[in-house]
């Protein structure tokens, strides 16, 4: 068997739109609150070094990201905790409006989630995007050292890999894309110069990673169409170097969710959710976003109630929605439509002692989230498009009892890995209604069989395996480049 390469030199530089902590300033001084999101825990696994890891990094992890604090506010403040040293990128409000709110969230997000009619193609958005990517580069150019490995994340920074490559040809650069990469018929809707700049920008990396093989295939097709370059077996052969393009399905910290099952606070939350209802619970949790299929989900549940009065008063659907971008008109409209649909269903089917839907618009602490995951009989996850979707993975990992049924949209990247879920088409209300019935009636033995298989897969390929896999590819391509340069 071919020996995997190892690397024990250089630092790791992460670049993502946001810094890994919130910076709060008050009279007592400055405090840093580390985020607990997926990327931060994934990167932490690299910081802490794992047994048998084929790489180790020197120093703390350097993290480049945007902050909404001003340079004056942060003057003299040490932006560092035990894991990370942060290098803030300062972007003016006006630029950020056109860059982040504009190009990223009013164009790329809707377009790449197959909502072209919501995409706004404004020239000033594109100019701001270029300018902001350049600001990230300017912030990092004095930080990069010869052996550093640079790992860039997501659709906010598609031009950064090439900007770095131009001045630092020898550094290893990875790029990971967290949202779907769309089929060429969608991608080609971008103006020609924009799509060329995006492809050139991303190909500045040595390894470009996506969640699924479909996204890899679509990207490689876009590369062929845009730069006319042939690619073979997941490699793009540029004149001077090779770029590896592959699927790395992001995962979660499996043990954290699995172990939380017995945590005292989680047990309390689980009881608190179950006791007052004394009914079967269907649960969902997402950010407020049109890609998450919240209205489709409600319509599917409504159809289920319409067709199955034998289940009335025996089931409640708890739908948690995390506030997101609700200053924007489109999101406000969507929220009003959700509010109205929930109101309509409750008014039609609700009874004094039975709420068919419990809908809350707020964030949840970890213990409450796992309490809900483990209290529910069914998780109903119906995005109309989702790069991966971590909620379904968290649900499965939390079910140490091996019970519960996952209903999952075929449009989530995760569907490729979780085939034992009840897979539905999110635009088909009848499909959702049928799956709800099947889930509620599923015998415990079958629940166990399906859960076991999914849990096994997630345990094997958790977020640490994900980072390890990505970095192994980075090392392999480094080895390949070294070999070619010595030939
Ligand atoms: P998101 O679109 O944010 O991520 P997702 O992958 O589902 O979507 O992750 C959401 C995270 O937020 C989960 O960890 C979940 O626990 C948490 N969360 C959701 N609702 C919450 C609530 N009410 N309270 C507290 N926490 C809540 C993007 C892409 C995804 C891709 C990820 C990672 O859109 O497709 O899976 O990045 O690459």
Boltz pocket constraint, residues with backbone or C-beta under 6 A from the ligand:
constraints:
  - pocket:
      binder: B
      contacts: [[A, 38], [A, 178], [A, 179], [A, 250], [A, 285], [A, 286], [A, 287], [A, 320], [A, 321], [A, 322], [A, 362], [A, 363], [A, 364], [A, 365], [A, 369], [A, 386], [A, 387], [A, 388], [A, 389], [A, 390], [A, 391], [A, 394]]
      max_distance: 6.0
